[in-house]
Amino acid sequence: MNESPHIRVSAADRERAMTELAHHFSTGRISLAEFDARSIQVLHAENHDQLADLFTDLPAPPGQPPEDRSADWPFHLLVRAAAATAVGLFFWFAFGHTMWLPLVGCALVGVAVWVSSR
């Protein structure tokens, strides 16, 4: 996230931010509630300033990720499952519609796949 702060973010920028958030969550630097809140902010970020603001109280990532990321699909599945759970629960609690509950089920399946692959 070292581009110009006012440049609009791409989907790849958001994915990198979500990966970094997930790393901080997995190391215990942020709680589940903070992870959910910051994940929603990542999805709504429009420029690099807004993404950078989410990491001001967190240390820099430990280095560049390896080039071959094909083995990381379970981790990406977990990040997407956490986002689906947050969205599903938000709509369920906010609007009372149970049609969002399948998102939570999909997220649980994703977490189960991720845990079994470790």
C-alpha positions as CSV (number, residue, x, y, z in Angstrom):
1,M,0.0,0.0,0.0
2,N,2.7,2.4,-1.0
3,E,0.9,4.0,-3.9
4,S,-0.3,7.6,-3.9
5,P,-2.7,8.0,-1.0
6,H,-5.5,9.5,-3.1
7,I,-5.4,6.9,-5.9
8,R,-8.5,4.7,-5.9
9,V,-8.0,1.1,-4.6
10,S,-8.4,-2.0,-6.7
11,A,-9.8,-5.4,-5.9
12,A,-6.2,-6.7,-5.5
13,D,-5.4,-3.9,-3.0
14,R,-8.4,-4.9,-1.0
15,E,-7.4,-8.5,-1.1
16,R,-3.9,-7.6,0.2
17,A,-5.4,-5.6,3.0
18,M,-7.7,-8.4,3.9
19,T,-4.8,-10.8,4.0
20,E,-2.8,-8.5,6.2
21,L,-5.8,-8.1,8.5
22,A,-6.2,-11.9,8.7
23,H,-2.5,-12.1,9.6
24,H,-2.9,-9.7,12.5
25,F,-6.1,-11.5,13.6
26,S,-4.3,-14.9,13.5
27,T,-1.4,-13.5,15.6
28,G,-3.8,-12.1,18.2
29,R,-3.2,-8.4,17.5
30,I,-6.8,-7.7,16.8
31,S,-10.0,-9.3,18.2
32,L,-12.7,-10.9,16.1
33,A,-14.9,-7.8,16.5
34,E,-12.0,-5.6,15.3
35,F,-11.4,-7.9,12.4
36,D,-15.0,-7.8,11.3
37,A,-15.2,-4.0,11.6
38,R,-11.9,-3.4,9.8
39,S,-12.9,-6.0,7.1
40,I,-16.1,-4.0,6.4
41,Q,-14.0,-0.8,6.2
42,V,-11.7,-2.5,3.7
43,L,-14.6,-3.4,1.5
44,H,-15.9,0.3,1.6
45,A,-12.4,1.9,1.2
46,E,-12.2,4.1,-1.9
47,N,-8.5,5.2,-1.8
48,H,-5.2,4.2,-0.3
49,D,-5.5,6.7,2.5
50,Q,-8.6,4.9,3.9
51,L,-6.8,1.5,3.7
52,A,-3.6,2.9,5.4
53,D,-5.7,4.3,8.2
54,L,-6.8,0.8,9.2
55,F,-3.2,-0.3,9.9
56,T,-1.8,2.7,11.8
57,D,-1.8,0.9,15.1
58,L,-0.5,-2.4,13.7
59,P,3.1,-3.4,12.8
60,A,4.2,-3.7,9.2
61,P,3.9,-7.1,7.6
62,P,6.9,-9.4,8.1
63,G,8.0,-9.3,4.4
64,Q,6.9,-10.0,0.9
65,P,4.7,-13.1,0.4
66,P,6.2,-15.9,-1.6
67,E,5.5,-15.8,-5.4
68,D,3.8,-19.2,-5.5
69,R,0.5,-18.7,-3.6
70,S,-1.3,-21.8,-4.9
71,A,-1.0,-23.4,-1.4
72,D,-2.7,-20.4,0.2
73,W,-6.2,-21.1,-1.1
74,P,-7.4,-22.4,2.3
75,F,-6.3,-19.2,3.9
76,H,-8.2,-17.1,1.3
77,L,-11.2,-19.3,1.8
78,L,-11.1,-18.5,5.5
79,V,-10.9,-14.8,4.9
80,R,-13.9,-15.0,2.6
81,A,-15.8,-17.2,5.0
82,A,-15.2,-14.7,7.8
83,A,-16.4,-11.9,5.6
84,A,-19.5,-13.9,4.6
85,T,-20.2,-14.6,8.2
86,A,-19.9,-11.0,9.2
87,V,-22.2,-9.9,6.3
88,G,-24.8,-12.7,7.0
89,L,-24.9,-12.0,10.7
90,F,-25.2,-8.3,10.1
91,F,-28.2,-8.6,7.8
92,W,-29.8,-11.2,10.1
93,F,-29.5,-9.0,13.2
94,A,-30.2,-5.7,11.3
95,F,-33.2,-6.9,9.3
96,G,-34.3,-10.1,10.9
97,H,-34.3,-11.9,7.5
98,T,-33.2,-15.6,7.9
99,M,-32.4,-15.8,4.2
100,W,-28.9,-14.6,5.1
101,L,-28.2,-17.6,7.3
102,P,-26.9,-19.7,4.4
103,L,-24.0,-17.4,4.3
104,V,-23.1,-18.3,7.8
105,G,-23.4,-22.0,6.9
106,C,-21.1,-21.5,3.9
107,A,-18.6,-19.8,6.1
108,L,-18.6,-22.7,8.6
109,V,-18.0,-25.1,5.7
110,G,-15.1,-22.9,4.5
111,V,-13.6,-22.9,8.0
112,A,-13.9,-26.6,8.3
113,V,-12.1,-27.1,4.9
114,W,-9.4,-24.7,6.0
115,V,-8.9,-26.5,9.4
116,S,-8.8,-29.9,7.8
117,S,-6.1,-28.8,5.2
118,R,-3.7,-27.6,7.9
